[in-house]
Amino acid sequence: MNKSSKIFVAGHRGLVGSAIVKNLKAKGYHNLLLRSRSELNLLDSLSVSNFFEVEKPEYVFLAAAKVGGIIANNIYRADFIYENLMIQNNIIHQSYRNNVKKLMFLGSTCIYPKECPQPMKEEYLLTDILEYTNEPYAIAKIAGIKMCESYNLQYGTNFISVMPTNLYGPNDNFDLEKSHVLPALVRKILLGKALEASDWDFIKNDLKKLPIENENGSSSENHILGVLEKYGVSLKNDEVTVEIWGSGNPRREFLWSEDMADACVFLMNKRDFKDTYDNSDKEVRNTHINIGTGKDISIKELALLIKEHVGFNGTFHFNEDKPDGTMVKLTDVSKLNNMGWKHSIEISEGIKALCSHYLETA
């Protein structure tokens, strides 16, 4: 990519897309095509077609997606498969029709089997059944990988796919009804600390900025306590307890979103589809690239790191009536490392940065 190349970042307001935009701007790329959902409905094939025909982007980062936690994935199964398939089908096909030089499709490591060997290598894709709760989302992302591969093989396009591990960072989702584990823990522990100190200004301001079940901080303290308790932050006998689902023993890998963005821009600049597989193979498969740290941490260790940094003195209740999910989920990042990129932000540093970001925006 040249500094003046016309670059379309689909999903530029989300956790992934905003990090890519920030990285591109920092590196001097200034001709960015950015459209909000109200400006361009990516589910509308005609709108996407018109956009590509008029704007003619040279490079595309496909970071737009319908995403959510385990509950949302399981409840809104039709929405997750339909919307993700429509978004990627529209953008990938129009990128082919309008001669885009290179496209990057971003997925997720949930594409791998439920009982995948650890660490998860690219070659393990489609070797066993998927985790049921997010199967529709995973199937959509697998379809995106295969669509990129197929267009490359049939039409000679240069579309590459990357599968980031669990991401966290600026513009993360801290909605306790929908967020992933790390931002949820950060918010719950910060609220727990405020409850310890009877800092109702912080609590009410937090709820005003990001209501929980329409509670915006305007109700009585007793009502607010009831809402917080429902979402795992409780005050009893002058002691604050934060509930965490499961035993705390499952291990997860976390990647700072701005590290992920740096990997994406690196690959977009330095690597092509032909670099993602062995040319001697008769069948071209598993051309996607894992993006992660290759390191994991238990949920309990994660919670303790946040607790220590925040200065929370309360206790954790690990609710073992709730599911643990897969006990270990770690990516093999040797393919990415061999291509010349490695992460730089470790989890302890990232937690401090995420807490600071939340406090600045809360």
C-alpha positions as CSV (number, residue, x, y, z in Angstrom):
1,M,0.0,0.0,0.0
2,N,1.1,3.5,-0.7
3,K,0.5,6.4,1.7
4,S,-2.1,7.8,-0.7
5,S,-3.7,4.4,-1.6
6,K,-7.5,4.4,-1.3
7,I,-8.2,2.1,1.7
8,F,-11.7,1.0,2.8
9,V,-12.0,-0.1,6.4
10,A,-15.4,-1.8,6.8
11,G,-16.5,-1.6,10.5
12,H,-14.2,1.3,11.4
13,R,-16.0,2.2,14.6
14,G,-15.7,-1.2,16.3
15,L,-12.9,-2.6,18.4
16,V,-11.1,-4.1,15.5
17,G,-11.8,-1.5,12.8
18,S,-11.0,1.5,15.0
19,A,-7.6,0.0,15.9
20,I,-6.8,-0.6,12.2
21,V,-7.7,3.0,11.4
22,K,-5.6,4.3,14.2
23,N,-2.6,2.2,13.0
24,L,-3.0,3.3,9.4
25,K,-3.2,7.0,10.3
26,A,-0.1,6.7,12.6
27,K,1.8,5.2,9.7
28,G,0.8,8.1,7.4
29,Y,-2.0,6.5,5.3
30,H,-4.4,9.4,4.7
31,N,-6.8,8.3,2.0
32,L,-9.2,6.2,4.1
33,L,-12.7,5.4,3.1
34,L,-14.8,5.3,6.3
35,R,-18.6,4.8,6.3
36,S,-20.9,4.5,9.3
37,R,-23.8,2.1,9.3
38,S,-26.3,4.9,8.5
39,E,-24.1,6.0,5.6
40,L,-23.6,2.5,4.1
41,N,-25.7,-0.5,5.0
42,L,-23.3,-3.5,4.4
43,L,-26.3,-5.9,4.4
44,D,-27.7,-4.2,1.3
45,S,-26.1,-5.7,-1.8
46,L,-27.1,-2.8,-4.0
47,S,-25.7,-0.2,-1.7
48,V,-22.4,-2.0,-1.4
49,S,-22.3,-2.4,-5.1
50,N,-22.9,1.3,-5.7
51,F,-20.3,2.2,-3.1
52,F,-17.6,0.1,-4.7
53,E,-18.4,1.3,-8.2
54,V,-18.2,4.9,-7.2
55,E,-15.3,4.9,-4.7
56,K,-13.1,2.2,-6.3
57,P,-11.1,1.3,-3.2
58,E,-7.7,-0.2,-3.8
59,Y,-7.4,-2.1,-0.5
60,V,-10.1,-3.4,1.9
61,F,-10.0,-4.4,5.5
62,L,-13.2,-6.4,6.2
63,A,-13.5,-5.8,9.9
64,A,-17.3,-5.3,10.0
65,A,-19.2,-8.1,11.7
66,K,-22.1,-8.9,14.0
67,V,-20.3,-9.9,17.2
68,G,-21.3,-10.7,20.8
69,G,-20.7,-12.9,23.8
70,I,-21.8,-16.5,24.4
71,I,-25.4,-15.5,25.4
72,A,-26.0,-13.3,22.4
73,N,-24.5,-15.9,20.1
74,N,-26.7,-18.6,21.4
75,I,-30.0,-16.6,21.4
76,Y,-29.6,-14.7,18.2
77,R,-28.4,-17.6,16.1
78,A,-30.2,-16.6,12.9
79,D,-29.0,-13.0,13.1
80,F,-25.4,-14.0,13.6
81,I,-25.2,-16.3,10.6
82,Y,-27.4,-14.1,8.3
83,E,-25.8,-10.8,8.9
84,N,-22.2,-12.0,8.9
85,L,-22.7,-14.0,5.7
86,M,-24.4,-11.0,4.0
87,I,-21.7,-8.5,5.0
88,Q,-18.8,-10.6,3.9
89,N,-20.5,-11.9,0.7
90,N,-21.3,-8.3,-0.4
91,I,-17.8,-6.9,0.3
92,I,-15.8,-9.9,-1.0
93,H,-17.8,-10.1,-4.2
94,Q,-17.7,-6.4,-4.9
95,S,-14.0,-6.3,-4.2
96,Y,-13.5,-8.9,-6.9
97,R,-15.9,-7.1,-9.4
98,N,-14.1,-3.8,-8.8
99,N,-10.5,-5.1,-9.0
100,V,-9.5,-4.4,-5.4
101,K,-5.7,-5.1,-5.2
102,K,-5.9,-6.8,-1.8
103,L,-8.5,-7.6,0.7
104,M,-8.1,-8.8,4.3
105,F,-11.0,-10.7,5.9
106,L,-11.0,-10.8,9.7
107,G,-12.6,-13.7,11.5
108,S,-12.1,-15.3,14.9
109,T,-10.5,-18.4,16.5
110,C,-14.0,-19.7,17.3
111,I,-13.7,-21.3,13.8
112,Y,-11.8,-24.2,15.4
113,P,-13.4,-27.4,16.7
114,K,-14.9,-27.5,20.2
115,E,-12.4,-30.1,21.3
116,C,-9.5,-28.8,19.2
117,P,-6.0,-29.9,20.0
118,Q,-4.0,-27.2,21.8
119,P,-2.4,-25.0,20.7
120,M,-4.7,-24.5,17.7
121,K,-3.0,-24.7,14.4
122,E,-4.5,-23.5,11.1
123,E,-4.5,-27.1,9.8
124,Y,-7.1,-28.1,12.5
125,L,-9.9,-26.2,10.8
126,L,-12.9,-28.4,9.9
127,T,-11.4,-31.5,11.6
128,D,-14.3,-31.9,14.2
129,I,-17.6,-30.4,15.4
130,L,-17.8,-26.7,16.5
131,E,-18.8,-25.3,19.8
132,Y,-22.7,-25.3,19.7
133,T,-23.3,-21.9,21.2
134,N,-21.5,-19.9,18.6
135,E,-21.8,-22.4,15.7
136,P,-23.7,-20.0,13.4
137,Y,-21.1,-17.3,13.8
138,A,-18.2,-19.7,13.3
139,I,-19.8,-21.2,10.2
140,A,-20.2,-17.7,8.7
141,K,-16.5,-17.0,9.3
142,I,-15.4,-20.3,7.9
143,A,-17.5,-19.5,4.8
144,G,-15.6,-16.2,4.6
145,I,-12.2,-18.0,4.6
146,K,-13.4,-20.4,1.9
147,M,-14.8,-17.6,-0.1
148,C,-11.5,-15.7,-0.1
149,E,-9.6,-18.9,-1.1
150,S,-12.1,-19.7,-3.8
151,Y,-12.0,-16.3,-5.4
152,N,-8.3,-16.4,-5.3
153,L,-8.1,-19.8,-7.0
154,Q,-10.8,-19.1,-9.6
155,Y,-10.2,-15.4,-10.3
156,G,-6.6,-14.7,-9.3
157,T,-7.6,-12.2,-6.6
158,N,-5.3,-11.5,-3.6
159,F,-7.6,-11.9,-0.6
160,I,-6.2,-13.1,2.7
161,S,-7.9,-14.1,5.9
162,V,-6.7,-13.6,9.5
163,M,-8.2,-15.1,12.7
164,P,-7.5,-13.0,15.8
165,T,-7.7,-14.6,19.2
166,N,-9.7,-12.9,22.0
167,L,-9.2,-9.1,21.6
168,Y,-9.5,-6.3,24.1
169,G,-8.6,-2.6,24.0
170,P,-10.0,0.9,23.2
171,N,-13.6,0.9,22.0
172,D,-14.2,-2.4,23.7
173,N,-17.8,-3.4,24.7
174,F,-18.3,-2.9,28.4
175,D,-22.0,-3.7,28.3
176,L,-22.4,-6.3,31.1
177,E,-25.4,-7.9,29.2
178,K,-23.3,-8.5,26.0
179,S,-19.6,-8.0,26.7
180,H,-16.8,-10.5,26.7
181,V,-15.0,-11.7,29.8
182,L,-12.1,-9.2,30.1
183,P,-14.0,-5.9,29.7
184,A,-16.8,-7.3,31.8
185,L,-14.4,-8.1,34.6
186,V,-12.7,-4.7,34.4
187,R,-16.1,-2.9,34.7
188,K,-17.4,-5.1,37.5
189,I,-14.2,-4.8,39.5
190,L,-14.1,-1.0,39.1
191,L,-17.8,-0.9,40.2
192,G,-16.9,-3.2,43.1
193,K,-14.1,-0.8,44.2
194,A,-16.5,2.2,44.0
195,L,-19.1,0.3,46.1
196,E,-16.4,-0.4,48.7
197,A,-15.7,3.3,49.0
198,S,-19.3,4.3,48.8
199,D,-18.4,6.3,45.7
200,W,-21.9,6.8,44.4
201,D,-20.8,9.6,42.1
202,F,-18.7,7.1,40.2
203,I,-21.4,4.5,40.2
204,K,-24.1,6.8,39.0
205,N,-21.9,8.4,36.4
206,D,-20.9,4.9,35.1
207,L,-24.5,3.9,34.8
208,K,-25.4,7.2,33.1
209,K,-22.8,6.6,30.4
210,L,-23.6,2.9,30.0
211,P,-27.0,1.9,31.5
212,I,-27.6,-1.7,32.7
213,E,-31.2,-2.8,31.9
214,N,-32.2,0.8,31.5
215,E,-30.8,1.8,34.9
216,N,-29.0,5.0,34.2
217,G,-28.0,6.0,37.7
218,S,-31.1,8.1,38.4
219,S,-32.8,5.5,40.7
220,S,-32.4,5.1,44.4
221,E,-29.2,3.6,45.8
222,N,-31.2,0.5,46.9
223,H,-32.6,-0.1,43.4
224,I,-29.1,0.4,41.9
225,L,-27.7,-2.1,44.4
226,G,-30.3,-4.6,43.2
227,V,-29.3,-4.1,39.5
228,L,-25.6,-4.4,40.3
229,E,-26.2,-7.6,42.3
230,K,-28.1,-9.2,39.4
231,Y,-24.9,-8.6,37.3
232,G,-22.5,-9.9,39.9
233,V,-21.5,-7.0,42.0
234,S,-23.0,-7.3,45.5
235,L,-22.7,-5.6,48.9
236,K,-23.5,-7.7,51.9
237,N,-22.4,-7.2,55.5
238,D,-20.1,-4.3,54.4
239,E,-18.2,-6.7,52.1
240,V,-18.3,-6.4,48.3
241,T,-18.3,-9.6,46.2
242,V,-17.8,-9.8,42.4
243,E,-19.3,-12.9,40.8
244,I,-17.4,-14.7,38.0
245,W,-19.0,-17.4,36.0
246,G,-17.5,-20.8,36.2
247,S,-14.6,-22.2,38.3
248,G,-12.0,-19.6,37.1
249,N,-9.8,-22.4,35.8
250,P,-10.4,-22.1,32.0
251,R,-7.4,-20.6,30.3
252,R,-7.8,-18.0,27.6
253,E,-5.5,-16.0,25.3
254,F,-5.9,-12.3,25.0
255,L,-4.4,-9.9,22.4
256,W,-4.4,-6.1,22.7
257,S,-6.4,-4.8,19.8
258,E,-3.8,-2.3,18.7
259,D,-1.3,-5.2,18.4
260,M,-3.8,-7.0,16.3
261,A,-4.1,-3.9,14.0
262,D,-0.3,-3.7,13.7
263,A,-0.3,-7.4,12.6
264,C,-3.0,-6.7,10.0
265,V,-1.3,-3.7,8.5
266,F,2.0,-5.6,8.4
267,L,0.4,-8.6,6.6
268,M,-1.4,-6.3,4.2
269,N,1.9,-4.7,3.2
270,K,4.3,-7.6,3.4
271,R,2.4,-10.8,2.6
272,D,0.2,-12.1,-0.2
273,F,-2.2,-15.0,-0.6
274,K,0.6,-17.1,-2.2
275,D,2.6,-16.8,1.0
276,T,-0.1,-18.4,3.1
277,Y,0.2,-22.0,1.9
278,D,2.8,-24.5,0.5
279,N,2.9,-24.2,-3.3
280,S,3.7,-27.9,-3.5
281,D,0.3,-28.9,-2.0
282,K,-2.1,-30.3,-4.5
283,E,-5.0,-28.9,-2.5
284,V,-5.0,-25.4,-1.2
285,R,-6.5,-25.3,2.3
286,N,-6.0,-23.6,5.6
287,T,-4.6,-20.4,4.1
288,H,-5.8,-18.3,7.0
289,I,-3.4,-16.9,9.6
290,N,-3.8,-17.0,13.3
291,I,-3.1,-13.7,15.1
292,G,-2.4,-14.0,18.8
293,T,0.2,-14.1,21.5
294,G,0.7,-17.8,21.8
295,K,0.3,-17.3,25.6
296,D,-2.7,-17.9,27.9
297,I,-3.9,-17.1,31.4
298,S,-6.6,-18.6,33.6
299,I,-9.8,-16.5,34.3
300,K,-8.9,-16.6,38.0
301,E,-5.4,-15.2,37.3
302,L,-6.9,-12.6,35.0
303,A,-9.3,-11.4,37.7
304,L,-6.6,-11.2,40.3
305,L,-4.4,-9.1,37.9
306,I,-7.3,-6.6,37.5
307,K,-8.0,-6.7,41.2
308,E,-4.4,-5.9,42.1
309,H,-4.1,-3.1,39.5
310,V,-7.5,-1.5,40.5
311,G,-6.9,-1.8,44.2
312,F,-10.1,-3.7,44.9
313,N,-10.2,-5.3,48.3
314,G,-13.4,-7.4,48.0
315,T,-13.8,-11.1,47.2
316,F,-14.5,-13.1,44.1
317,H,-17.3,-15.7,44.0
318,F,-16.7,-18.2,41.3
319,N,-20.1,-19.5,40.4
320,E,-19.5,-23.1,39.4
321,D,-23.2,-23.5,38.5
322,K,-22.4,-21.5,35.4
323,P,-20.5,-23.1,32.5
324,D,-16.7,-23.0,32.1
325,G,-16.7,-23.6,28.4
326,T,-13.6,-25.0,26.8
327,M,-10.9,-25.4,29.4
328,V,-8.0,-24.4,27.2
329,K,-8.2,-22.2,24.0
330,L,-4.8,-21.2,22.7
331,T,-3.6,-20.3,19.2
332,D,-0.5,-21.6,17.5
333,V,1.1,-18.4,16.1
334,S,4.1,-19.9,14.5
335,K,2.8,-19.2,11.0
336,L,2.5,-15.5,11.8
337,N,5.8,-15.3,13.7
338,N,7.6,-17.0,10.7
339,M,6.1,-14.3,8.5
340,G,7.9,-11.7,10.6
341,W,5.4,-10.4,13.2
342,K,5.2,-10.9,16.9
343,H,3.0,-9.2,19.6
344,S,4.5,-6.5,21.9
345,I,1.9,-5.9,24.6
346,E,1.7,-8.4,27.4
347,I,-1.5,-9.0,29.4
348,S,-0.4,-7.1,32.5
349,E,0.4,-4.0,30.5
350,G,-2.8,-4.3,28.5
351,I,-5.0,-4.6,31.6
352,K,-3.5,-1.3,32.9
353,A,-4.2,0.4,29.6
354,L,-7.7,-0.9,29.4
355,C,-8.6,0.2,32.9
356,S,-7.2,3.7,32.1
357,H,-9.2,3.8,28.9
358,Y,-12.4,2.9,30.7
359,L,-11.9,5.4,33.5
360,E,-11.2,8.1,30.9
361,T,-14.4,7.3,29.0
362,A,-16.7,6.3,31.9
